[in-house]
Structures are given as C-alpha cells and as structure tokens.
Amino acid sequence: MLCIPAVSNLLVQPLENQTTVLTPAARSQGQAIVVLAAGSEDHAPEYDGMDIPDYVALARLRYAARLQHQTKLPILVSGGNAPADAPQRSKAEAMARALREDFATPVRWIEGRSENTEQNASYSAALLREDGVERVLLVTDAMHMPRAVMAFEHAGLHAIAAPTMFFRLDHLEPQSLLPSAEGLRRAYYASYEWLGLLWYRLRMNANHPS
C-alpha cells in the first residue's frame, strides 16, 4: 500500500502543509542562509574522484544559490559525516565546492562536524553567533523543514523556513493509484520525519517540563 503514491501522500501532505513557500517579505528578514546537507556520492569518477552532493542535496543547493543571488546574504553549509581518516571530506566541504564552482555562489561558513539535524542546528548556531547572526533563511526539503525549524529554534536561532522540493500530490491522477518505487520512497521519507518529530518533541518536553 505504501508504494501507491495516493497512499503515501497521506503521510507526505500533512507534513509538508506545516511549512509554506518563502515569501519576499519573509526573505527580507534573514541575515544569512543556512543550507543543510543530505547525501553524498563518494569518489565520483566524473569529478576526478571527488565526493559530490547527491541529487537531494543538489536541489537544496540550487535553491540556496537562487536565494543568495536574490538577497546577497552570506551562506553557511552544514553537514559532516566525513570518514574518520579524512575529516576534510565532510558533506559541507563538497557542498561549498559545488556552490562555488557549479553555481557561482560564495560560501562564508562551512560547518563540517555535524552528523544529524540537531547537530546541524547547534554547531551552525555557534558559528553564526560569532558574527552576530540571529535570523536565518533555512533551506531544506519541505518534509524535513518542520523538524529542522524545531532544532534551529531550540538552538537559539530564529529560523525562517525556505523549503524546497515539495512532494505532495495536490491533484490525484490515474497513475497516483499505481504502485511505484517513488511512492515507497516518499512514504519512507515521510515516516522517518514523523518519527523524528515525535522524538524531538518527547526529548524537548522532557528537558523543559511544564
């Protein structure tokens, strides 16, 4: 059942409905742009064996570059997961290289230690506070945005959602009733985010009881 896009949409749509497309008014409130890592393709042969962002990360980088060109705000890229014997191979380093070389977009801060969204937030906040940044345009997938905003707000930053990659189905079509690998991928992604939100809320309520 979860392979059917119409069914997986029951998990995807309410999650993505918690965020909205960034408006020009909201965009003008940011002091910096933060873009979160996704996956990576290690030792890509067509890039002379360098690590490169995967297609999910590239969608985020493209939107972050668009925002930077519109606003001229400085960018922070966040993502670690580097091999233990090669800390310079963080996801953030690969993202920064892609922004600079492929999107002609400057990067001011590289946060390459984090291994999850919560660490993305805490380590990014520490870097940004050194430069007096309190309000950020936060770039990630629409499904990931509710959990990401929660983490960044908990880290003490005002996170202005700048979502990209909306997967919800606003109109059902005949093929929406046919099982597909993409339907299952979306169901998995949404399930992961719902569980993550529940875990974050339980932890934060435990740390700050009413």
C-alpha positions as CSV (number, residue, x, y, z in Angstrom):
1,M,0.0,0.0,0.0
2,L,2.8,2.4,0.8
3,C,4.1,2.0,-2.7
4,I,0.9,3.7,-4.0
5,P,1.5,7.5,-4.3
6,A,-2.1,8.3,-3.3
7,V,-1.5,6.4,-0.1
8,S,2.0,7.7,0.7
9,N,0.6,11.2,0.1
10,L,-1.5,10.7,3.3
11,L,1.8,10.8,5.2
12,V,3.5,13.4,3.0
13,Q,0.9,16.1,2.6
14,P,0.1,16.9,6.3
15,L,3.9,17.1,6.9
16,E,4.5,19.5,4.1
17,N,1.5,21.5,5.0
18,Q,3.3,22.6,8.1
19,T,5.5,24.8,6.0
20,T,4.9,27.3,3.2
21,V,6.9,28.7,0.3
22,L,9.2,31.6,1.3
23,T,7.7,35.0,0.6
24,P,9.6,38.1,-0.4
25,A,8.6,39.7,2.9
26,A,10.0,36.8,4.9
27,R,13.0,36.6,2.7
28,S,14.0,40.2,3.6
29,Q,14.1,39.3,7.3
30,G,17.1,37.0,7.1
31,Q,20.7,37.8,8.0
32,A,22.2,34.6,6.5
33,I,21.2,31.5,4.5
34,V,21.8,28.1,6.0
35,V,21.5,25.0,3.8
36,L,21.5,21.5,5.2
37,A,23.3,18.5,3.8
38,A,21.6,15.4,2.5
39,G,23.5,12.5,1.0
40,S,26.7,12.3,-1.0
41,E,28.2,10.4,-3.8
42,D,31.8,9.4,-2.8
43,H,34.7,9.3,-5.2
44,A,32.6,10.4,-8.2
45,P,34.7,9.3,-11.3
46,E,33.4,12.1,-13.5
47,Y,34.7,14.6,-10.9
48,D,38.2,13.2,-10.7
49,G,37.3,11.0,-7.7
50,M,36.0,13.8,-5.5
51,D,33.0,13.5,-3.2
52,I,29.9,15.3,-4.5
53,P,26.5,16.1,-3.1
54,D,23.7,13.7,-4.1
55,Y,20.7,14.7,-6.1
56,V,18.7,15.6,-2.9
57,A,21.5,17.9,-1.7
58,L,21.8,19.4,-5.1
59,A,18.2,20.5,-5.1
60,R,18.8,22.3,-1.8
61,L,22.0,23.9,-3.1
62,R,20.3,25.1,-6.2
63,Y,17.6,26.9,-4.2
64,A,20.2,28.3,-1.7
65,A,22.1,29.7,-4.7
66,R,19.0,31.3,-6.0
67,L,18.3,32.9,-2.7
68,Q,21.8,34.2,-2.4
69,H,21.7,35.8,-5.8
70,Q,18.4,37.4,-4.8
71,T,19.4,38.6,-1.4
72,K,23.2,38.7,-1.4
73,L,23.1,37.2,2.1
74,P,26.1,35.0,3.2
75,I,25.7,31.3,3.1
76,L,26.5,28.6,5.7
77,V,26.6,25.0,4.6
78,S,26.1,22.4,7.3
79,G,26.9,18.7,7.2
80,G,29.7,16.4,8.5
81,N,29.7,12.6,8.2
82,A,33.3,12.6,7.0
83,P,35.4,9.4,7.1
84,A,37.3,9.2,10.4
85,D,40.6,9.1,8.5
86,A,39.7,12.1,6.2
87,P,37.9,14.8,8.2
88,Q,38.4,17.2,5.2
89,R,35.9,15.1,3.2
90,S,32.8,16.4,5.0
91,K,29.5,16.9,3.2
92,A,29.7,20.6,3.9
93,E,33.1,20.8,2.0
94,A,31.5,19.1,-1.0
95,M,28.5,21.4,-0.8
96,A,30.7,24.5,-0.6
97,R,32.7,23.4,-3.6
98,A,29.5,22.8,-5.6
99,L,28.1,26.2,-4.8
100,R,31.3,28.0,-5.7
101,E,32.3,26.0,-8.8
102,D,28.9,25.0,-10.2
103,F,26.5,27.7,-9.0
104,A,28.9,30.7,-8.9
105,T,27.8,31.3,-5.3
106,P,30.1,32.3,-2.4
107,V,30.1,30.4,0.9
108,R,31.2,32.2,4.1
109,W,30.9,29.4,6.7
110,I,31.5,25.7,6.5
111,E,30.1,23.6,9.4
112,G,31.6,20.2,8.8
113,R,31.2,18.4,12.2
114,S,27.5,17.6,12.4
115,E,26.1,14.2,11.9
116,N,22.4,14.9,12.3
117,T,19.8,17.7,12.2
118,E,20.1,18.5,15.8
119,Q,23.9,18.9,15.5
120,N,23.4,20.9,12.2
121,A,21.5,23.4,14.4
122,S,23.7,23.6,17.4
123,Y,27.0,23.8,15.5
124,S,25.7,26.3,13.0
125,A,24.3,28.4,15.7
126,A,27.7,28.6,17.4
127,L,29.4,29.8,14.2
128,L,26.7,32.3,13.4
129,R,26.6,33.9,16.8
130,E,30.3,34.8,16.4
131,D,29.2,37.1,13.6
132,G,26.0,38.4,15.3
133,V,23.6,36.4,13.2
134,E,20.3,35.6,14.8
135,R,17.8,35.2,11.9
136,V,18.5,32.7,9.1
137,L,16.8,31.6,6.0
138,L,16.8,27.8,6.5
139,V,17.0,25.7,3.3
140,T,16.0,22.0,3.2
141,D,13.3,19.8,1.8
142,A,9.7,20.7,2.7
143,M,9.2,17.3,4.5
144,H,12.3,17.9,6.6
145,M,11.5,21.5,7.4
146,P,9.3,21.1,10.5
147,R,11.9,19.1,12.3
148,A,14.7,21.3,11.1
149,V,13.0,24.5,12.3
150,M,12.3,22.9,15.6
151,A,16.0,22.1,16.0
152,F,17.2,25.5,15.0
153,E,14.8,27.3,17.2
154,H,15.8,25.1,20.1
155,A,19.5,26.1,19.3
156,G,18.5,29.7,19.8
157,L,18.2,30.9,16.2
158,H,15.2,32.4,14.5
159,A,14.7,30.0,11.6
160,I,12.8,31.4,8.6
161,A,11.6,28.4,6.6
162,A,12.8,28.4,3.0
163,P,11.6,25.0,1.8
164,T,12.3,23.3,-1.5
165,M,11.3,20.0,-3.1
166,F,7.6,19.6,-2.3
167,F,6.5,16.1,-3.0
168,R,2.8,16.3,-2.0
169,L,0.1,15.5,-4.6
170,D,-2.3,18.4,-4.9
171,H,-4.3,16.5,-7.6
172,L,-4.7,12.8,-7.8
173,E,-4.3,11.2,-11.3
174,P,-4.8,7.7,-12.5
175,Q,-1.1,6.9,-12.1
176,S,-1.3,8.0,-8.5
177,L,-3.1,4.7,-7.8
178,L,-0.3,2.6,-9.4
179,P,2.5,1.2,-7.1
180,S,5.9,2.7,-7.7
181,A,9.3,2.9,-6.1
182,E,8.9,6.6,-5.8
183,G,5.7,6.2,-3.9
184,L,7.6,3.9,-1.4
185,R,10.5,6.4,-1.2
186,R,8.2,9.2,-0.3
187,A,6.4,7.1,2.3
188,Y,9.7,6.1,3.9
189,Y,10.9,9.7,3.9
190,A,7.6,10.9,5.5
191,S,7.6,8.1,8.1
192,Y,11.2,9.0,9.1
193,E,10.3,12.6,9.6
194,W,7.1,11.9,11.6
195,L,9.1,9.6,13.9
196,G,11.8,12.3,14.1
197,L,9.3,15.0,15.1
198,L,7.8,12.7,17.8
199,W,11.3,12.0,19.2
200,Y,12.2,15.7,19.2
201,R,9.0,16.7,21.0
202,L,9.4,14.0,23.6
203,R,13.0,15.0,24.3
204,M,12.3,18.7,24.4
205,N,9.3,18.2,26.7
206,A,11.4,16.1,29.0
207,N,14.1,18.8,29.1
208,H,11.5,21.6,29.7
209,P,8.6,20.2,31.7
210,S,5.7,22.5,32.2
